[in-house]
Amino acid sequence: MDGEIGREASVNVLGEPLESCSAAPLTGFYRDGCCNTGPDDRGLHTVCAVMTDAFLAFSQKRGNDLSTPRPEFRFPGLREGDRWCLCAARWQEAFASGAAPRVVLRATHRRTLEVCRLEDLKAHAIDLS
């Protein structure tokens, strides 16, 4: 655990310390700016992704409107270019459909690898040199 009760160790898919995904908009299951996870996070919100209009439309068609603000959930509504901690299964679904957004590997939690292949994530990475 990572110092906070119930949270998983903050390690990314590269085996390094997990970096922040976004403070504006403030993301993460725990709204701490990171794609941290724990037992409460049943959706495994662990993929730090850079939103695209194509992915937002894909997600909306799947019944998850990420563009409309929902203040009651501290959700600002997303736009192209925003970084957000996505559910690993949704990213994988988008990948299989050719609509996967780019990812920030250093800000993507290692538990993502339970659902997604590292090779696929690397193919969509914005932070590999």
N, C-alpha and C positions, 0 to 999 in steps of 0.2 A: 504494500500500500504506500501511498505517497504523502503521508502526513495528515490527510483528511480522511476521516472514517468512511470506509466504503469505496473510496476511489482507487482505481488501478494505478500502478506505477506509471509516471509520465515519461514514456519512452516512445520514440517514433518508429516507423517501419524500417528505418536504417539502423536501429539499435542505439541511437543517440538520444540525448534529452529532447523531449517534445518542445517545439517552439510554438509561440503564439500564432494563431490563425488570423484573428481580426478583433480589434477593439471598436471599430466603426464600420459596419454595425457590430455590436458586441455579440459574439457567437459562443457556441459551446453548449452542451447539455446543461452545464452548471452556470452558464453565462459568465464565464471567467476569461473569455477570449481564446481559450485553448480547446482542442478536441479531446478533452479528458473524458473518461468513462468510469462507470462503476455499476453496481447491481441495480440501481434505479433506472439506468439508461437502457431500456429494453430495445430501443431502435439502433443501438450502437452508432451514435453520432460521432464518428471518428475520422472521417475523411475531410481534410481541409481542401475545399474545392473553390475554384474561381468561376463564378456564375457566368453563364452565357444565355442569350435570349433563347437559343435552341434548347438548352437544358431546362430552363424555366418553363418553356412551353411543354416539353416532354413530361416534366414533373406534374404540371397542371393537368395534362391529359390522363395521368395515372391517379388523379384524385388528391394530389398534394400541391395546393396553390402556395407557392413560395413568394409570389409577387405582392400579394395583398397584405397590408399591415394588420397585425392582430395584437394590439396593445395589452390585452388581458393575459397574453402569454409572453409578454416582453419581446414580441416579434415585430421588427420594423418593416417587413416586406423587403424583398431583395430585387436588385437590378443587375444588369450585366456589369461585370467587373468586381462586384462585391465578393469577398471571401466568406465562406460559411462552412460550418461543420455538418456535413451530410451524413445520412445513414449509409453505412457501408453497403447494405443490400440495395438501396436505391442507386448508388453509384454503379454497382455491378450490373443492375438492370439496364441503366443507361448505357453502359459500356457494351453490353450484348446487343443493344439496339442502335449503336453507332452515335449516341447522343451524349456520351460522357464528357463532363467538363474537365478542364485541366486541374491538376492537383499540386499541392505543396507538400512534398514528401516529408520535409523536416517538421511539418506541423500536423502530420497525419499519424494518429496513434497506432501502435503496433497491433492492437486487437483487430484492426482492419484486415489483417492477414488471415483471420479466421473466415473471411468472406471473399476477399479479393486477392488475386495473385500479384505479387510484387512486380513481376514483369509487366503486367498490364498497367499498374499504377505508374511505373517508371516511363512507360510509353506515353503517358499523359502528364508527366511532371514538368513543372515550370522552373524547378530549382535544381536541376542537374546540369553540371557544366561539361 
